Amino acid sequence: MQELESELSPLLTYHNPKHTLYVLQSCEEIADHEAELSWQELKLLQAAALYHDSGFMRSYKDHEYE
């Protein structure tokens, strides 16, 4: 989160740390209600949620690739 807070462009009004925390919370709620996940699977899901927009720290264009 510190990296996202310091390296994401302030011009990004949607893809920002607040959005990332919302996605993390949403993933955890869905996992809690929809699936029986192992501890390891839950940690992978949380990591994916936290890093899903990290490509924006390198490039706006092709951020998915990054």
C-alpha positions in Angstrom: 0.0 0.0 0.0 2.9 2.4 0.7 4.1 1.9 -2.9 0.7 2.5 -4.3 0.3 5.6 -2.2 3.6 7.1 -3.2 4.0 5.9 -6.8 0.5 6.1 -8.3 -0.2 9.3 -10.2 -2.5 11.7 -8.3 -4.2 12.2 -11.7 -5.7 8.8 -11.4 -9.1 9.5 -9.9 -10.4 5.9 -9.9 -7.3 3.6 -9.8 -6.0 4.8 -6.5 -5.2 3.3 -3.0 -8.8 3.8 -1.9 -10.1 1.7 -4.8 -7.5 -1.0 -4.1 -8.7 -1.3 -0.5 -12.3 -1.5 -1.7 -11.4 -4.3 -4.1 -9.5 -6.1 -1.3 -12.5 -5.9 1.0 -14.9 -7.0 -1.8 -12.8 -10.0 -2.6 -12.7 -11.0 1.1 -16.4 -10.7 1.4 -17.1 -12.7 -1.7 -14.6 -15.4 -0.6 -16.3 -15.5 2.8 -19.7 -16.1 1.4 -19.1 -18.0 -1.8 -16.2 -20.4 -1.3 -14.3 -22.6 1.0 -10.7 -21.3 0.5 -7.6 -22.6 2.2 -5.5 -20.1 4.1 -3.0 -20.1 1.2 -5.7 -19.5 -1.4 -7.1 -16.6 0.6 -3.6 -15.0 0.8 -3.2 -15.4 -2.9 -6.6 -13.7 -3.5 -5.7 -10.9 -1.2 -2.3 -10.4 -2.9 -4.0 -10.3 -6.3 -6.5 -7.7 -5.1 -3.7 -5.5 -3.7 -1.6 -5.7 -6.9 -4.4 -5.7 -9.5 -3.7 -2.0 -10.5 0.1 -2.0 -9.7 0.9 -1.7 -13.4 -0.3 1.9 -13.3 2.8 2.7 -11.3 4.8 2.1 -14.4 2.5 3.0 -17.3 -1.0 4.1 -17.9 -1.0 2.6 -21.4 -0.6 -1.2 -21.2 -0.9 -1.2 -17.4 -2.4 -4.6 -17.6 0.8 -6.0 -19.2 3.0 -4.3 -16.5 
